[in-house]
């Protein structure tokens, strides 16, 4: 008799939980749920390279107010590289990242299913992680300077269908790095070493070509632009590569690590050396 009472108790309690769960589920599907229909399906096309580019917002002002060295601040660029590395550590499907000045481009593999390939999810997660990492590691690179206000980066997602398209995109960004850095190097040499005002320097450089700027740097300031640090002239490439790692008991084993390079990515040599980047996994 006692056993029957105990069994009856558990059966009744189970029925109560089932009713409660059914009531909770019914409540979740309220009359207001229709608003989800306004959400846009922004999944990226399959079999395409996904690039998320983050770009500093108002960084001309930010760099001035935080005392960045002109024309380039190595500490600031190194901080950008550290923030980008944090993003690649989190998102394993990013096969390559390229950065210069106040921007970074992250290339997701064609076959990635990260966040179901939802454009907004990818761009917001990459951008927010990059920004938070930039702030988190700030003191390591600027220990004596406290941020005067929060830095802001925007993000966008762009798709590229072919291997040639993604190579051309990265070539475009590296060409932009060269053009901007050559101009800035000459512009600030005219101001800091030549004594010109910003307006005078700008007017002097109007209509000049690359050769003209190189001539100004060499003839007036004894600066050979081709010997400037490669990180400034070519930007930074982050790639995953297997490197030998020492074992505690001796010997080594290969481990995938994020490697930082400052190399030409417009020509074929980089891509011939890193054939794994453009192949499906």
C-alpha positions as CSV (number, residue, x, y, z in Angstrom):
1,X,0.0,0.0,0.0
2,X,2.8,2.4,0.9
3,X,4.6,1.6,-2.4
4,X,1.4,2.5,-4.3
5,X,1.2,5.9,-2.5
6,X,4.8,6.7,-3.4
7,X,4.4,5.8,-7.0
8,X,1.2,7.8,-7.2
9,X,3.0,10.8,-5.7
10,X,5.8,10.7,-8.4
11,X,3.3,10.3,-11.2
12,X,1.3,13.3,-10.0
13,X,4.4,15.4,-9.6
14,X,5.5,14.5,-13.1
15,X,2.2,15.6,-14.5
16,X,2.4,18.9,-12.6
17,X,5.9,19.6,-14.2
18,X,4.6,18.7,-17.6
19,X,1.7,21.1,-17.3
20,X,4.0,23.8,-15.9
21,X,6.4,23.4,-18.9
22,X,3.5,23.5,-21.3
23,X,2.2,26.7,-19.8
24,X,5.7,28.3,-19.9
25,X,6.2,27.3,-23.6
26,X,2.8,28.7,-24.4
27,X,3.7,31.9,-22.7
28,X,6.9,32.2,-24.7
29,X,4.9,32.0,-27.9
30,X,3.0,35.2,-27.1
31,X,1.1,37.4,-29.4
32,X,4.1,39.7,-29.6
33,X,6.4,37.1,-31.2
34,X,5.3,38.3,-34.6
35,X,7.9,41.1,-34.4
36,X,10.6,38.5,-35.2
37,X,9.3,38.5,-38.8
38,X,10.9,41.9,-39.2
39,X,14.4,40.5,-38.7
40,X,16.3,40.2,-42.0
41,X,18.0,36.9,-43.0
42,X,21.5,38.2,-43.7
43,X,23.3,34.9,-44.1
44,X,26.3,35.3,-46.5
45,X,26.3,33.4,-49.8
46,X,27.9,30.0,-49.6
47,X,31.3,29.2,-51.1
48,X,32.5,32.8,-50.9
49,X,35.3,34.4,-49.0
50,X,34.0,36.5,-46.2
51,X,36.0,39.6,-45.2
52,X,35.2,41.6,-42.1
53,X,37.1,44.9,-42.1
54,X,37.3,47.0,-39.0
55,X,38.2,50.7,-39.3
56,X,39.0,53.3,-36.7
57,X,36.3,56.1,-36.5
58,X,37.7,59.6,-36.1
59,X,41.3,58.2,-35.5
60,X,42.9,61.4,-36.8
61,X,41.6,63.2,-33.8
62,X,42.2,60.1,-31.5
63,X,45.8,59.8,-32.6
64,X,46.4,63.6,-32.0
65,X,44.8,63.7,-28.6
66,X,46.8,60.6,-27.4
67,X,50.1,61.9,-28.7
68,X,50.8,59.4,-31.4
69,X,54.2,59.9,-33.0
70,X,54.1,61.3,-36.6
71,X,54.1,60.1,-39.3
72,X,53.9,56.6,-37.7
73,X,53.6,55.4,-34.1
74,X,55.2,51.9,-33.8
75,X,53.5,51.4,-30.4
76,X,50.0,52.1,-31.9
77,X,50.6,49.8,-34.8
78,X,51.8,47.1,-32.5
79,X,48.7,47.5,-30.4
80,X,46.5,47.1,-33.5
81,X,48.4,43.9,-34.3
82,X,47.9,42.6,-30.8
83,X,44.1,43.3,-31.0
84,X,44.0,41.5,-34.4
85,X,45.8,38.5,-33.0
86,X,43.2,38.3,-30.2
87,X,40.5,38.1,-32.9
88,X,42.3,35.3,-34.8
89,X,42.8,33.4,-31.5
90,X,39.0,33.5,-31.0
91,X,37.9,32.8,-34.5
92,X,39.7,29.7,-35.8
93,X,38.1,30.1,-39.3
94,X,40.0,33.3,-40.0
95,X,42.9,32.1,-42.1
96,X,44.5,35.5,-42.7
97,X,44.4,39.1,-41.5
98,X,45.9,42.2,-43.0
99,X,46.3,45.5,-41.2
100,X,47.7,49.0,-41.8
101,X,47.1,52.4,-40.2
102,X,43.8,52.2,-38.3
103,X,42.2,49.3,-40.1
104,X,42.3,45.5,-40.2
105,X,40.8,43.0,-42.6
106,X,39.9,39.5,-41.4
107,X,39.5,36.8,-44.1
108,X,37.2,33.9,-43.2
109,X,37.6,30.6,-45.1
110,X,35.1,30.0,-47.9
111,X,33.6,27.0,-46.1
112,X,33.2,28.7,-42.6
113,X,29.9,28.1,-40.8
114,X,30.7,30.6,-38.0
115,X,27.4,32.1,-36.7
116,X,25.7,30.3,-39.6
117,X,27.5,32.8,-41.9
118,X,25.2,35.7,-40.6
119,X,26.7,38.9,-41.8
120,X,25.7,41.1,-38.8
121,X,26.8,38.5,-36.3
122,X,30.2,38.2,-37.9
123,X,30.9,41.9,-38.2
124,X,29.7,42.8,-34.8
125,X,31.5,40.0,-33.0
126,X,34.8,40.7,-34.8
127,X,34.5,44.4,-34.4
128,X,33.5,44.3,-30.7
129,X,36.3,41.9,-29.8
130,X,38.9,43.9,-31.7
131,X,37.8,47.1,-29.9
132,X,37.8,45.5,-26.5
133,X,41.2,43.9,-27.1
134,X,42.5,47.3,-28.2
135,X,41.4,48.8,-24.9
136,X,42.4,45.8,-22.8
137,X,46.1,45.8,-24.1
138,X,46.4,49.6,-24.2
139,X,48.5,49.8,-21.0
140,X,51.0,47.4,-22.4
141,X,51.9,49.7,-25.2
142,X,51.1,53.1,-23.6
143,X,51.8,52.6,-19.9
144,X,52.1,56.3,-19.2
145,X,49.1,57.5,-21.2
146,X,45.5,57.0,-20.0
147,X,42.9,56.9,-22.7
148,X,41.0,60.2,-22.8
149,X,37.9,58.7,-24.3
150,X,36.9,55.3,-25.7
151,X,38.2,54.4,-29.2
152,X,35.6,53.5,-31.8
153,X,35.9,51.0,-34.7
154,X,33.2,50.3,-37.3
155,X,32.9,47.0,-39.1
156,X,31.6,45.8,-42.4
157,X,31.2,42.4,-44.1
158,X,32.1,42.0,-47.8
159,X,32.0,38.8,-49.9
160,X,34.4,37.8,-52.6
161,X,33.6,34.8,-54.8
162,X,37.0,33.8,-56.3
163,X,40.5,33.4,-55.2
164,X,41.6,36.1,-57.6
165,X,39.0,38.5,-56.0
166,X,40.3,37.9,-52.5
167,X,43.9,38.4,-53.7
168,X,42.9,41.6,-55.5
169,X,41.1,42.9,-52.4
170,X,44.2,42.4,-50.2
171,X,46.4,43.9,-53.0
172,X,44.2,46.9,-52.9
173,X,44.6,47.4,-49.2
174,X,48.4,47.0,-49.4
175,X,48.6,49.4,-52.3
176,X,46.6,51.8,-50.2
177,X,49.1,51.3,-47.4
178,X,52.0,52.2,-49.6
179,X,50.3,55.3,-51.1
180,X,49.2,56.7,-47.8
181,X,52.5,56.0,-46.0
182,X,54.6,57.5,-48.7
183,X,52.5,60.7,-48.6
184,X,52.5,60.9,-44.8
185,X,56.2,60.3,-44.5
186,X,56.9,63.1,-46.9
187,X,54.2,65.4,-45.5
188,X,55.6,65.1,-41.9
189,X,59.2,65.4,-43.0
190,X,58.3,68.7,-44.6
191,X,56.7,69.9,-41.3
192,X,59.0,68.3,-38.7
193,X,62.3,68.7,-40.5
194,X,61.6,71.2,-43.2
195,X,59.8,73.8,-41.0
196,X,56.7,74.1,-43.2
197,X,53.2,74.5,-41.9
198,X,50.6,71.8,-42.6
199,X,49.0,73.9,-45.3
200,X,52.4,74.7,-46.9
201,X,53.3,71.0,-46.9
202,X,49.9,70.0,-48.4
203,X,50.3,72.6,-51.2
204,X,53.8,71.5,-51.9
205,X,52.7,67.9,-52.4
206,X,49.7,68.6,-54.6
207,X,50.0,66.9,-57.9
208,X,53.2,65.0,-57.0
209,X,53.8,61.4,-58.0
210,X,55.5,58.7,-56.0
211,X,58.8,59.5,-57.7
212,X,58.5,63.2,-56.7
213,X,57.9,62.3,-53.1
214,X,60.8,59.9,-53.1
215,X,63.0,62.7,-54.5
216,X,61.9,65.2,-51.9
217,X,62.6,62.7,-49.1
218,X,66.1,61.8,-50.4
219,X,67.3,65.2,-51.7
220,X,66.0,67.3,-48.8
221,X,66.1,65.0,-45.8
222,X,68.5,62.2,-46.8
223,X,65.7,59.6,-46.3
224,X,65.7,56.6,-48.5
225,X,62.0,55.5,-48.4
226,X,62.9,51.9,-49.5
227,X,64.8,51.4,-46.2
228,X,62.0,52.5,-44.0
229,X,60.6,49.7,-41.7
230,X,58.6,47.2,-43.7
231,X,55.7,47.3,-41.3
232,X,55.2,50.9,-42.3
233,X,55.6,50.4,-46.0
234,X,53.8,47.0,-46.4
235,X,51.5,46.7,-43.4
236,X,51.1,43.5,-41.3
237,X,50.0,40.1,-42.4
238,X,48.8,37.6,-39.8
239,X,48.7,33.9,-40.9
240,X,48.4,30.5,-39.2
241,X,51.5,28.4,-39.8
242,X,52.8,25.2,-38.3
243,X,56.0,25.9,-36.4
244,X,58.2,23.5,-34.3
245,X,57.5,23.8,-30.6
246,X,59.9,22.3,-28.0
247,X,58.6,19.5,-25.8
248,X,59.3,19.3,-22.0
249,X,61.0,15.9,-22.4
250,X,63.1,17.1,-25.4
251,X,62.4,17.1,-29.1
252,X,59.8,19.2,-30.9
253,X,56.4,18.9,-32.5
254,X,54.6,21.0,-35.0
255,X,51.9,23.3,-33.7
256,X,49.7,25.8,-35.5
257,X,50.5,29.4,-34.4
258,X,49.6,32.9,-35.6
259,X,52.7,34.3,-37.3
260,X,53.2,38.1,-37.9
261,X,54.9,39.1,-41.2
262,X,55.6,42.3,-43.1
263,X,55.8,41.1,-46.6
264,X,54.5,41.8,-50.1
265,X,51.2,40.2,-50.8
266,X,50.6,41.7,-54.2
267,X,53.0,39.4,-56.1
268,X,52.9,35.6,-56.3
269,X,55.7,34.7,-53.9
270,X,53.6,35.0,-50.7
271,X,50.8,32.9,-52.2
272,X,53.1,30.3,-53.6
273,X,54.7,29.9,-50.2
274,X,51.3,29.8,-48.4
275,X,49.2,27.6,-50.8
276,X,47.1,26.3,-47.9
277,X,45.4,29.7,-47.6
278,X,43.5,29.4,-50.8
279,X,42.5,25.8,-50.6
280,X,39.5,24.2,-48.9
281,X,40.1,22.4,-45.6
